[in-house]
Amino acid sequence: MIGTSNDIWTESHPPIASDQSTELPKTSRISSRPLQVTWEMTHDCGWKATPGRVRNARNQQQFSTAEAFHLIDEVARMHVPLLALTGGDPLLRPDLLPVIEFASKRSLLASLTLLPTPRLDASIVPELKARGLMRVAFWLHGSTPGLNDGYWKMPGLHRRTLEVIGVCQEVQMSVQINTVVSRRTFTISSP
């Protein structure tokens, strides 16, 4: 089963066939579909270490392009409002642009979470938008370069992330900022 995000959705609910009714009793708190499907497109990242992403011994194979298209068709059949694409570094997938375009042609709103890895270049943003991407999400682990770059243990990532966010704004691409509030970052935050 596809991993889903919904506060009351569980893996015990099978996918809904297109010929089945999706009506539930009005008193039911269980949604007939997930609100979002998050797909970790790849585990590859290209960084020597990515904090908080310890891998277990499970199978690390990613979907082929054909399997990716099949997954997108399944998500579209469920009428899920959002397909969130994440990774390690999704830019390492050679089929990223065709996958986004395929999702767009299936009327799926797609969001892509990007890390400021060496492959992230501002020139990719207009192409992502042209292929139908609705939103780009970035991680900023603090409001200052010291906090963010200290988290990643790599200098310059705060600046690079803000530069790419600027390009997103230039091409009118929606941006989502992900962050973690912790004792380390909360005391620095301003209202």
C-alpha positions in Angstrom: 0.0 0.0 0.0 1.0 3.6 -0.7 2.2 5.6 2.4 -0.3 8.2 3.1 -0.8 11.3 5.2 -4.1 11.8 6.9 -4.8 12.0 10.6 -7.3 9.2 10.5 -6.2 7.2 7.5 -4.7 3.8 8.3 -3.1 1.0 6.2 -6.0 -1.2 7.0 -8.1 0.6 4.3 -7.6 -0.9 0.9 -7.4 1.5 -2.2 -10.8 2.4 -3.5 -11.6 0.9 -6.9 -12.9 3.4 -9.4 -16.3 1.5 -9.6 -16.8 1.5 -5.8 -18.8 4.2 -4.0 -16.7 6.5 -1.9 -19.6 7.6 0.3 -19.3 7.1 4.0 -21.9 7.6 6.7 -22.0 11.3 7.7 -21.2 10.3 11.2 -18.0 8.5 10.2 -14.7 10.3 11.0 -12.8 8.1 8.5 -12.1 9.7 5.2 -12.6 7.7 2.0 -9.2 8.9 0.7 -6.0 10.3 2.0 -5.5 14.0 1.8 -1.9 13.7 0.7 0.4 10.9 -0.6 4.1 11.4 0.1 6.5 9.5 -2.1 10.1 9.3 -1.2 11.4 9.1 -4.7 15.0 8.2 -3.9 17.1 7.6 -0.9 20.2 8.9 -2.7 21.4 12.2 -1.6 25.0 12.8 -2.6 26.0 14.2 0.7 28.3 12.4 3.0 25.7 12.6 5.8 22.2 13.9 6.1 21.1 14.5 9.7 18.2 12.5 11.0 18.0 10.2 8.0 19.4 6.9 9.4 18.6 4.0 7.1 17.6 0.6 8.2 18.2 -2.6 6.4 15.0 -2.5 4.3 15.1 -2.7 0.5 16.5 0.6 -0.8 15.5 0.1 -4.5 13.6 3.0 -6.0 10.7 2.7 -8.4 11.5 2.5 -12.1 10.0 5.2 -14.3 7.2 2.8 -15.4 6.5 2.0 -11.7 6.5 5.7 -10.9 3.9 6.3 -13.7 1.8 3.4 -12.3 1.9 4.9 -8.8 0.8 8.3 -10.1 -2.1 6.7 -12.0 -3.1 4.9 -8.7 -2.9 8.2 -6.7 -4.9 10.0 -9.4 -7.6 7.3 -9.3 -8.0 7.9 -5.6 -8.6 11.6 -6.2 -5.9 12.6 -3.7 -5.5 16.3 -3.5 -1.7 16.5 -3.2 1.2 14.3 -4.3 4.3 15.3 -2.2 7.6 14.3 -3.8 10.5 14.0 -1.5 13.8 12.1 -1.2 17.1 12.1 -0.3 17.7 14.3 -3.3 14.9 14.0 -6.0 17.2 15.9 -8.4 19.3 12.7 -8.7 16.5 11.0 -10.5 17.0 11.3 -14.2 13.2 11.0 -14.8 12.2 13.7 -12.3 10.9 16.1 -15.0 8.9 13.4 -16.9 7.4 12.2 -13.5 6.3 15.7 -12.6 4.8 16.2 -16.1 3.0 12.9 -15.9 1.5 13.8 -12.6 0.4 17.2 -13.9 -1.3 15.6 -17.0 -3.2 13.3 -14.5 -4.5 16.5 -12.8 -2.5 15.9 -9.7 -1.1 18.8 -7.7 2.5 18.0 -7.0 4.9 19.5 -4.5 8.6 18.8 -4.5 10.9 19.0 -1.4 14.4 20.0 -2.3 17.6 20.1 -0.2 20.4 22.5 -1.0 22.6 19.8 -2.3 25.3 20.5 -5.0 22.8 19.5 -7.7 20.3 22.3 -6.7 20.7 25.0 -9.2 18.3 27.9 -9.7 18.0 27.2 -13.4 15.9 24.1 -12.6 13.0 26.1 -11.1 11.5 27.5 -14.3 11.7 24.0 -15.8 9.9 22.4 -12.8 7.1 25.0 -13.2 6.9 24.5 -16.9 6.4 20.7 -16.3 3.5 21.4 -14.0 4.9 21.5 -10.5 2.7 23.4 -8.1 5.0 24.1 -5.2 8.6 23.7 -4.1 9.4 23.0 -0.4 12.7 23.7 1.3 14.1 23.0 4.7 15.5 25.9 6.8 16.6 24.8 10.2 16.8 28.2 11.7 16.4 31.9 10.7 20.1 32.6 10.5 23.0 31.0 8.5 24.6 30.0 11.8 21.6 27.9 12.9 20.8 26.4 9.5 24.3 25.7 8.3 25.2 24.5 11.8 22.4 21.9 11.6 23.6 20.6 8.2 27.3 21.1 9.2 27.9 22.7 5.8 28.5 26.4 5.3 26.6 28.4 2.7 23.3 26.3 2.6 21.2 29.0 4.1 22.3 31.5 1.5 21.8 29.0 -1.4 18.3 28.1 -0.2 17.3 31.7 0.0 18.7 32.3 -3.5 16.6 29.5 -5.0 13.5 30.7 -3.1 14.1 34.1 -4.7 14.1 32.4 -8.2 10.9 30.6 -7.2 9.3 34.0 -6.4 10.5 35.4 -9.8 8.7 32.7 -11.7 5.7 32.8 -9.4 6.3 29.3 -8.0 4.6 28.6 -4.7 7.1 28.0 -1.9 6.7 26.0 1.4 9.3 26.4 4.2 9.7 23.4 6.4 11.5 23.9 9.7 11.9 22.2 13.1 11.1 24.2 16.2 13.4 23.1 19.0 15.0 24.7 22.1 18.0 25.6 19.9 15.9 27.5 17.3 12.9 28.7 19.4 14.9 31.1 21.6 16.2 32.8 18.5 12.9 33.2 16.7 11.1 36.5 16.8 7.3 36.9 16.8 
